[in-house]
């Protein structure tokens, strides 16, 4: 009797090990879905640090149906490793500087796939230019309201000593709080930053009332 129990335990352990090895041998996702969030054929810039802005992928037909978070980088691009199949890509309610839409973008992933994902930001930035004259940095941009559901809090010219430049990561900042639609110019003395930093990068951001995320220039400008 004792020998039978020992044999049973050994067989059970062997089966458990085989099952575990089988799980480890599943293929990893082998294809890439890449793309950019776009408005009017232009990428929409967001905060790229802390994985704060995301989209979600859903795939039907599986017992455990859970969302796959897809994080958006500061130039509006995103990527995810997937298996081939049919997916739905959506915005996340309350996340991002754009209006949430119940519409889904259907994607047939068959090998590496690229898509432009349309969004409707509350405000859009365009024609952004940066000029450094001596120690004074100037940024000029055109801002336009896209969705009347939200108003503008302020516009900022941000400078940081790394390529990550956003409202959570900057070493210097100039802000205009009474901007309207149209052309806006901001000026910032960066003399101390130029002297103390080996590299310096600039970016503009528009903070929208009532939401956490701002809309940014999709391009980061190197000024040193």
Phi, psi and omega in degrees: 000315181296320179296322179297318179297317179297317179299319179297318180296317180297315180297319180297317179297320180297317180294323179296317179297319179297317180296318180296317178297323178297320178296320181293339185270003175296140178294142174281158175306134191245356182236160182244132167259122178233160179178188177219147171280133190228148169220128182052045177066016179233143178292149179257120180280143180223177172289123184264346181274158175064013180047047187276340180245131184214158167248175177226137174256138175233144176229122180281163172091013179238144182301318179261089185268098180234155182284149172254115178288134178237111187272139183262132179271175191293339177269010178088001183271160178210162177204155179206142175271128187221170165268158173301144180158184180257131184230160171242130179248129184223162169281165180252127182301129178082005182236134179095159181273033182225162178288133177289137180239141176281352177292146177242150173259120180274131184233127174259101182273116178219086191088179180303131189228139176239139175221153165262125183256115185282135174229164177240091180292154177293325176225150178240140176252141178209167176052045182277128176229148178236135180225128177251117178240105187066241179257004183258121176261130177239139175236133176239137181209161173251128179240139181222138178281128181257322183234119185287359181290340182230146175257168182268132174277303181195170175237136183236144167257118186248144177229136177219161181266010170230171181287347173274111182232115177201183185291350174258350184221095177202157177250347178205153187203140169236141186228139172243123186254356182242033183282146173244178174303143178121198184281137179229139177237133176237144179233144183211128175278115183247023183304312180295323179292320178298323182287327188262346186249143176282336177215153182214137184228146184235155180196149176253151181219143176244115180274130185254136184297132172088358177230157184286318189272143174260165171258137188237162165299130180290347181253137173259127185263123176275122181251354174209000000 
